[in-house]
């Protein structure tokens, strides 16, 4: 016999192989389908409906940062002298003139401030400026000292024992004779170290001031409302 297969046998084999391929292909298809549908009593069911998308919960907005608080003004110690008012003076004070207004000002501590650069003297009672004037002060040969002083003597009719000159309404500041007193306050004049003020102003100040009241003499230091003056160092 020849080794070649009978033609009929070849046809039968081909038919058998095709049938097996159809059977296997159908089984693969169903296996994939089972991933999305399951039989119930032999009846197919629709795939489960997709859940409606839920909106994501939004985190509440972060609270706005509170505005930064302004730094509190430093507390002024109780023993400091606070400036509460200055007299309304327009422009510089002319030599020989002065301003005075003590109406309604409460009783209290008296402080006299003198600035040689500004050539002015101010009188404060309980922080309220009650008087201001232009001054004379010491020449280069006899300079006016700077610092904190207290009134140690009052003499309305004082005469200088060094120069023989009248010093009306004198308020002594030092043992060597430096004082505040009435004088002819004119441009170009100077003193031997004292503070000269108009005579009428000197009388007003004399009546208001007391022994122990403080006098501060500076060079180029100014004060205004709200400033505090520290107590004198003992």
C-alpha positions in Angstrom: 0.0 0.0 0.0 1.1 3.5 -0.7 2.0 5.7 2.3 -0.4 8.5 1.1 -3.7 8.8 3.1 -6.9 8.1 1.3 -8.6 11.3 0.0 -11.7 10.6 2.0 -9.8 10.2 5.2 -8.2 13.7 4.6 -11.7 15.2 4.3 -13.0 13.6 7.4 -9.9 14.7 9.4 -10.4 18.3 8.2 -14.0 18.2 9.2 -13.2 16.9 12.7 -10.5 19.6 13.2 -12.9 22.4 12.2 -15.6 21.1 14.6 -13.1 21.1 17.5 -12.0 24.7 16.6 -15.6 25.9 16.7 -16.1 24.2 20.0 -13.0 25.7 21.6 -13.7 29.2 20.2 -17.2 29.2 21.6 -15.9 28.2 25.1 -13.2 31.0 25.1 -15.9 33.5 24.1 -18.2 32.4 26.9 -15.4 32.5 29.5 -14.7 36.1 28.6 -18.4 36.9 28.6 -18.8 35.5 32.1 -16.6 38.3 33.3 -19.5 40.8 32.7 -22.7 38.7 32.9 -23.7 35.7 35.1 -26.5 33.3 34.2 -29.6 33.3 36.4 -31.9 30.4 35.8 -30.4 30.2 32.4 -31.5 33.8 31.6 -28.9 36.5 31.0 -29.1 39.6 33.1 -28.0 43.0 32.3 -24.7 44.1 33.8 -25.1 46.1 37.0 -25.7 49.8 36.3 -22.8 52.0 37.0 -23.1 54.0 40.2 -23.8 57.6 39.7 -20.6 59.6 40.2 -20.7 61.2 43.6 -19.3 64.7 43.9 -16.1 64.8 45.9 -16.5 66.5 49.2 -14.7 69.8 49.2 -12.6 70.7 52.2 -13.9 73.8 54.0 -11.8 76.9 53.0 -9.0 77.7 55.4 -9.9 80.6 57.6 -8.3 83.9 56.5 -5.4 84.8 58.7 -6.4 87.4 61.3 -4.8 90.8 60.6 -1.6 91.3 62.6 -2.3 93.3 65.7 -0.5 96.6 65.8 2.2 96.6 68.4 1.0 98.2 71.6 2.7 101.4 72.6 5.1 100.8 75.3 3.7 101.6 78.7 5.0 104.7 80.3 6.3 104.2 83.8 4.3 105.9 86.5 7.2 108.0 87.6 7.7 109.6 84.1 6.4 113.1 83.2 4.2 112.8 80.1 3.7 115.8 77.8 0.0 116.3 77.3 -0.3 119.7 75.6 1.9 122.3 73.9 0.8 125.8 73.3 -0.4 126.6 69.8 2.4 128.9 68.7 2.8 129.8 65.0 6.4 130.1 63.9 9.5 130.9 66.0 9.2 133.0 69.1 10.7 136.5 68.7 13.2 137.8 71.2 11.5 139.7 74.0 8.1 138.0 73.6 6.5 135.1 75.4 3.3 133.1 75.6 1.4 132.1 78.8 -1.8 130.2 79.4 -2.4 128.4 82.6 -6.2 128.6 82.6 -7.8 125.3 83.5 -4.5 123.5 83.9 -4.7 121.2 86.9 -2.3 121.4 89.8 0.7 119.1 89.7 4.3 118.6 89.1 6.2 121.5 87.4 9.0 120.9 84.9 10.9 123.6 83.1 12.7 122.6 79.8 15.3 124.7 78.1 17.0 124.0 74.8 20.0 126.1 74.0 19.9 125.3 70.2 16.3 126.4 69.9 16.9 129.3 72.3 13.6 128.6 74.0 12.2 127.8 77.5 9.0 125.9 78.2 7.1 125.5 81.4 5.0 122.4 81.9 2.6 121.8 84.8 1.1 118.3 85.1 2.2 117.7 81.5 0.5 120.9 80.1 2.6 123.6 78.6 1.6 126.8 80.3 4.4 129.1 79.2 7.1 129.5 76.5 9.6 132.2 75.6 12.8 133.0 73.8 15.9 133.1 76.0 19.4 134.4 76.4 22.1 132.0 77.5 25.8 131.9 78.3 28.6 133.0 75.9 31.4 130.7 74.8 33.6 132.1 77.6 30.8 131.5 80.2 28.7 128.6 78.8 25.4 127.5 80.3 25.7 124.0 81.7 23.6 121.1 80.4 21.8 118.6 82.6 19.1 118.1 85.2 18.8 120.7 87.9 16.4 121.7 90.7 15.4 125.1 92.0 17.3 125.6 95.2 16.6 129.3 95.9 14.0 132.0 95.0 14.7 135.7 95.3 12.5 138.3 93.6 15.0 141.1 94.1 18.3 139.4 93.7 21.5 141.2 92.7 24.5 139.4 91.5 27.3 139.4 94.0 29.9 138.9 91.2 28.8 141.4 88.7 26.5 143.8 90.7 23.8 143.3 88.1 20.1 143.0 89.0 18.6 139.5 88.5 14.9 140.0 89.1 12.7 137.0 90.0 15.8 134.8 90.3 15.5 131.0 90.5 18.8 129.5 91.4 20.0 126.2 89.8 23.6 125.8 90.9 25.8 126.9 93.8 28.1 129.0 91.6 25.2 131.3 90.6 23.6 129.8 87.4 20.0 130.7 87.5 16.9 131.7 85.6 16.1 135.4 85.9 14.5 138.4 84.2 16.6 140.2 81.6 16.4 142.3 78.5 16.1 139.6 75.9 17.4 141.0 72.6 19.2 139.5 69.6 23.0 139.5 70.0 23.0 139.5 73.8 24.4 136.8 76.0 24.8 136.1 79.7 27.5 134.8 82.1 25.9 131.4 82.0 22.4 132.2 83.3 19.2 131.8 81.5 17.7 135.2 80.7 13.9 135.6 80.1 11.7 138.6 79.7 11.0 140.2 83.1 7.2 139.8 82.8 7.6 136.1 82.0 10.1 135.7 84.9 7.6 137.1 87.3 4.9 134.7 86.1 7.3 131.8 86.4 8.5 132.9 89.8 5.0 132.9 91.2 4.3 129.4 89.8 7.6 127.6 90.6 8.6 126.1 93.9 11.8 125.0 95.5 12.7 121.5 94.3 11.0 121.9 90.9 13.0 120.4 88.0 14.8 122.3 85.3 16.2 120.4 82.3 18.8 122.1 80.0 19.6 120.4 76.7 21.4 121.2 73.4 19.2 120.2 70.4 16.7 118.0 72.1 13.0 118.7 71.5 9.9 117.2 73.0 6.3 117.1 71.9 2.9 115.7 72.9 3.2 112.1 74.1 6.9 112.2 75.0 7.8 111.1 78.5 10.5 112.7 80.6 12.3 110.2 82.9 12.8 111.2 86.6 16.1 112.8 87.5 18.7 110.3 88.6 19.6 110.6 92.2 
